[in-house]
Amino acid sequence: TITGVTESDEGGYRCVVTSLLGMDTSSTAALAIGDLCSGELNPHSDYVALWQVRGDTITFAVSAKTTGWVGIGFSDDQIMPNSDVVVGAASTGSVSDRYATGRFEPSVDASQDIFNTSTSSISGTTTIEFSRLRNTGDAADLALDECRFFLYAWGGTVDGESIGYHSQRVASSERVCLPNSTVCPAEPPQVTAHPVDQTDVAPGSDVTFSVTAS
């Protein structure tokens, strides 16, 4: 049990297990304090997107098993053209707000309407975090006060601001509706972390557990 947490402690956390055989790390779990809704989108075994809604601000923590880039997009038709996209990579330490006009690299928006961005990479899993307003007022951003199809992509190469073609892509089968934080669903989606494989721990060895901010 962790006591005395405040809103400044909100964010993604991982459990790190170390032993004589090495280290293993869980996927990211979200810590949420106060009046907000949160949930998880897990469209693939190698990809998870955690979201939190407080007022007009939505925060995402997106993780994928890759050392390349990780992205999430918002669309009206499940395909790439005319989609709002956010892409990040730990190798560059950057997260960018983009817009896709076709089936090629999304261009970087003139107005970067994301904030509180961060990236990390642990044990072959890359995580990007960012916040945005439900409605940024930018024509190149799709407002998330409406239900949208979500696009999940990861695994492409990174060369500065340029990103290569994704190695994996999944689209939500239905539109995703993010709730208002003051009107949360009766049973909101659960935020879970994938368990660490216990076979990676040597019997009788010293094992250390720790929780780290992602």
C-alpha positions in Angstrom: 0.0 0.0 0.0 1.3 3.5 -0.9 -0.1 6.3 1.2 0.1 10.1 0.9 -0.1 10.3 -2.9 -1.3 13.5 -4.6 -2.3 14.5 -8.1 1.4 15.3 -8.8 2.1 11.5 -8.5 -0.3 10.6 -11.3 1.2 8.8 -14.3 2.3 5.4 -15.5 4.2 3.0 -13.2 5.9 -0.4 -13.7 6.9 -3.2 -11.4 10.6 -4.2 -11.8 11.8 -7.6 -10.5 15.5 -8.3 -10.2 17.3 -11.5 -9.3 20.6 -13.3 -10.0 19.2 -14.2 -13.4 18.6 -10.6 -14.4 15.7 -8.2 -14.5 12.1 -8.2 -15.8 9.6 -5.4 -16.0 5.8 -5.4 -16.1 3.9 -3.3 -18.6 2.7 0.1 -17.5 -0.2 0.6 -15.0 -1.8 4.0 -14.5 -2.1 5.7 -11.1 -5.1 8.1 -11.0 -6.0 10.4 -8.2 -9.3 12.4 -7.8 -12.2 13.1 -10.1 -11.3 11.3 -13.3 -12.1 8.2 -15.4 -9.5 5.8 -16.6 -9.3 2.6 -18.7 -7.3 0.4 -20.9 -7.3 -0.4 -24.6 -5.5 -3.7 -25.3 -6.0 -4.4 -29.1 -3.0 -6.7 -29.4 -0.8 -8.8 -27.1 2.2 -6.5 -27.9 0.3 -3.2 -27.5 -1.6 -1.5 -24.7 -3.0 2.1 -24.4 -4.0 3.5 -21.0 -6.1 6.6 -20.9 -7.3 9.0 -18.2 -9.9 11.8 -18.5 -10.0 14.7 -16.1 -12.2 17.6 -17.2 -11.3 18.6 -20.8 -7.9 16.9 -20.6 -7.1 13.4 -21.8 -3.8 11.7 -21.0 -2.5 8.6 -22.8 0.2 6.1 -21.9 0.9 3.9 -24.9 3.3 0.9 -24.8 4.3 -1.6 -27.4 7.0 -4.3 -27.7 9.3 -2.5 -30.1 12.5 -0.4 -30.0 11.1 1.6 -32.9 8.3 4.1 -32.9 4.9 3.8 -31.2 1.7 5.6 -32.4 -2.0 6.0 -31.8 -4.5 7.5 -34.2 -8.0 8.8 -34.2 -10.2 8.2 -37.3 -13.7 8.3 -38.6 -13.3 5.3 -40.9 -10.6 2.9 -39.6 -8.2 3.7 -42.3 -5.1 5.9 -42.3 -6.0 8.8 -44.6 -7.6 11.8 -42.8 -6.5 10.6 -39.4 -5.2 12.4 -36.4 -2.0 10.7 -35.2 0.5 10.9 -32.3 3.8 9.2 -32.7 6.8 8.9 -30.4 10.1 7.1 -30.0 12.5 6.6 -27.1 15.5 6.8 -29.4 14.8 10.4 -30.1 12.9 11.2 -26.9 10.2 13.0 -28.8 6.4 12.7 -29.2 4.8 14.5 -32.1 1.3 15.5 -33.1 0.7 14.6 -36.8 -1.9 14.3 -39.4 -2.2 11.6 -42.1 -3.5 12.6 -45.5 -2.8 9.3 -47.2 -1.1 5.9 -46.8 2.3 7.4 -46.2 4.2 9.1 -43.4 1.9 11.5 -41.5 3.2 15.0 -41.6 4.1 16.9 -38.4 1.4 19.4 -37.5 2.3 23.1 -37.5 0.5 23.4 -34.2 1.7 20.8 -31.6 -1.5 20.4 -29.5 0.0 17.8 -27.1 1.7 18.5 -23.8 3.3 16.7 -20.8 5.1 14.3 -23.3 7.6 11.7 -22.4 9.2 8.5 -23.7 10.9 5.5 -22.2 12.2 2.1 -23.2 12.6 -0.9 -20.9 13.4 -4.5 -21.8 12.3 -4.0 -25.4 9.1 -2.2 -24.7 8.7 1.5 -25.7 6.2 3.7 -23.9 5.1 7.2 -25.0 2.9 9.5 -22.8 1.1 12.7 -23.7 -1.9 14.8 -22.9 -4.3 16.7 -25.1 -7.6 18.6 -24.9 -10.8 16.8 -25.9 -11.2 19.5 -28.6 -8.0 21.4 -29.4 -9.7 23.7 -31.9 -7.1 22.7 -34.5 -8.5 21.6 -37.9 -5.7 19.0 -38.0 -6.9 17.3 -34.8 -10.0 15.2 -34.5 -12.0 16.2 -31.4 -12.4 13.4 -28.9 -15.6 14.7 -27.4 -17.1 12.5 -30.2 -16.7 8.7 -30.6 -13.8 7.8 -33.0 -12.2 4.7 -34.3 -8.8 4.2 -32.8 -5.7 3.2 -34.8 -2.8 1.4 -33.2 0.5 1.1 -34.9 4.1 0.4 -33.9 7.5 -0.9 -34.9 8.8 1.3 -37.7 12.3 2.8 -38.0 13.1 6.3 -36.7 15.5 8.8 -38.3 15.1 12.2 -36.6 11.5 13.4 -37.3 11.2 10.9 -40.2 9.5 7.5 -39.4 9.4 4.3 -41.5 6.5 2.1 -42.3 4.9 0.4 -39.3 5.6 -3.3 -38.7 2.2 -3.8 -37.0 -1.2 -2.0 -37.3 -4.6 -2.7 -35.7 -7.8 -0.7 -35.9 -10.6 -0.8 -33.3 -13.6 -2.7 -34.6 -16.0 -0.1 -33.1 -15.9 3.6 -32.3 -14.3 4.3 -28.9 -16.2 6.8 -26.7 -14.1 8.4 -23.9 -16.4 9.4 -21.1 -16.6 12.7 -19.3 -14.7 12.5 -16.0 -17.8 13.7 -14.1 -20.0 11.0 -15.6 -17.9 7.8 -15.5 -19.4 4.5 -16.6 -20.8 2.4 -13.7 -18.1 -0.2 -14.5 -15.2 1.6 -16.2 -12.5 -0.5 -18.0 -10.0 -1.9 -15.6 -6.3 -0.9 -15.8 -4.1 -3.9 -15.3 -0.4 -4.7 -15.7 0.7 -7.9 -17.3 2.3 -10.2 -14.7 6.1 -10.9 -14.7 7.0 -14.4 -15.8 7.9 -16.2 -12.6 10.1 -18.7 -14.5 12.6 -15.8 -14.9 13.4 -16.0 -11.1 15.9 -18.5 -9.9 14.6 -20.7 -7.0 16.1 -19.6 -3.7 17.8 -16.5 -5.2 17.4 -13.0 -3.8 14.6 -11.2 -5.6 13.9 -7.5 -5.5 10.6 -5.8 -6.4 10.4 -2.1 -7.1 8.0 0.3 -8.6 9.3 2.9 -11.0 7.6 5.8 -12.8 7.5 5.2 -16.6 
